[in-house]
Amino acid sequence: LDSTQIFSIYSKTNQQDYRIQVRLPDSYQTNPDKKYPLIIKVDGQWDFPLASSVYNCIYFDGQMPEAIIIGIDWGNVSGNIHAIRARDLLPAPIQNSENTGHAKKFISVLANEIIPALSERFRLNKQEFLLGGSWGGTFTTFALLERPDVFDGAIAIAGDYRNASAAFDQQLKSLANSNALDGKHLYIGVGKGDAVAAEVIAYAEKLKALNLKGFKLKLDALDGFGHSGMNVPGYANGYKHIFERPQISLAPKVLEKFVGKYTSSVQGWPELIVQVESGKLVTSLGERKIPLLAKTENDFYHPDSFFNLSFEGATAERTTANVGTFFGDAVYKRADAGNQPQR
């Protein structure tokens, strides 16, 4: 994969070498002052390339920011890999299996060893998210609810909540009437053809019923997908959810101050026309008409394509519009300050 590094971090806690695969964003080398959120893909030995490729697609459409993605696994494990997965990813032991169910210990490894080591090596912005499927989904759910002080969100695909039902129930009991998850995002996805679908949906409904303040929970149970195939739409929908952008409603009076024609300081960029239609801001850039949603009173975006528009000095006399796209940015100046608003 382009922009990928592979190295190991040794954990004194688990006396274990963890292999780390890192996918850096395209701007990492060209923008040395920029810091990035971190996405931690557990079980990276299997589909870290999928997590990276889905990121490329969702970022191209402007639905998530640039991010550093890591895949974490155990390198070349001799013997049964599921034994070491059960050790680190499951919150409760498997019956008749030794040294399993130590998810809390692995959370400590991530929080106290892996993330600090990555922070020394890369420019991180102190936003950490988890991504995993199957037992990895079990772990990411458990870890977010266990340590919301460490993780900002999680994507959990087809997690197995049966084995550790008591541990999950205890978490739900502890979180009731709590604000610990305020501002956190959890995406739970499962294919309806998966054997664990019923239990995943039941768990998500129990978590939703807590009605936790500020907690953003989304459940997708999709037809036509099984246990592993759900990773494809799940990763995409999960990225969009954990990086969900605000959407606020603005009065037409607020929007009308932006209406007008704008010319770019960058040669070759077409004229920008800003209008208000049906109570929302709509722009025309060349032949393309782009309806926008409001993130703040001055910042707007298209929900399904990489187009961001922000305004500065929004007065009848002077307005600057900053346009951001996947292919570059441009500054626009209002060319007709006296233009009348259009609805």
C-alpha positions, 0 to 999 in steps of 0.5 A: 500500500502507498504510504504504508510503514510496518514496524513492531512495538513491544508491550511490557504488559503482555510481553508481546511484540505487536506488529503495526502497519501504518497508512499515512495520509497523502498530505503527511509529508507535504504539510508538516504542521498538520496533525491527524486523528488515529484509527486503530484497526484491530485484527490488522493481519486480515483486512487492514488493506480493506480499511485503508481502501475504504478510507480512500473512497470515503475521504475522496467524497469528503465524508471524513477527514484525512487520518492515520490508520494503523493495523495492529496484530501479532505478526507471525503467530505460531499455532492457533491465531484464534487463541491469541485473539481470544486473549486480547480481544474478548472481555471474558474467558472462553470455557475450557480455554486457558489465558483468554478473555483479557480485553481489559489488559489489551485496552491498557496496552493500547492506552499506555503503550501503543498510543503513546509510542505512536504519538512520539512517532507521528503527528496525532491530534489526540483523537483515537478511534477503534475499528474491528469486525467479529471478535474485533467488533466485540473488543472495539465496543467493549473498549469504547464503553470501558475507556471513553477517556481514551477513545473518541469512537468505535466501529464494531462489525458483527461483534459476538456479545454472547460470550461476555454478556455479563461483562457487557451488562455490567458496563450498561449498568455502570453507564446508566445516567452517566455522561461518560459517553457524551460526544462519543460515536459508536457504529454497530453493523451486522449483516442480516444473514449473519448467525450473530445478527439477532444478538447484535441487534438486541445488544444495540437496542439495550444500549440505545434504551439507556438514552445516554446524553450526547452519545451518538449510536448508529445500528445498521442491520443490512440485507444481503450480507453475512459475517465477513462481507458486512465489513465492506459497507460497515467500514464505509458507513462506520467512517461516516458515522464516527466523523459525522459533521454537524448539521444546523438550520439557519434562517434565510436572513442569515444565508442571504448575506452570502448571496452573490457572484464570486471570482477566484484568485486562482487562474482557471477556477470558474465563477462561483454563484451563491444563492438561497433556494428553499431556505438552503444555500446553493452554489453553482461552480461552472455548470455544477449546481451544489446544494449545501448543509450548514456546519456553522453560521459561516461554514458549509459542505456538500454531504456526498462530495468533497466540497467545503465552502466557508465565508469571512467578512460577510457584509454587503461590502466585502465577502471572501469565500474559501472553497475546498475540494479534493483537487485543491483550494481557492479563495474567491472575492465577491464581485457584485456586492449589490446583488439581490438575494435569490430564493 
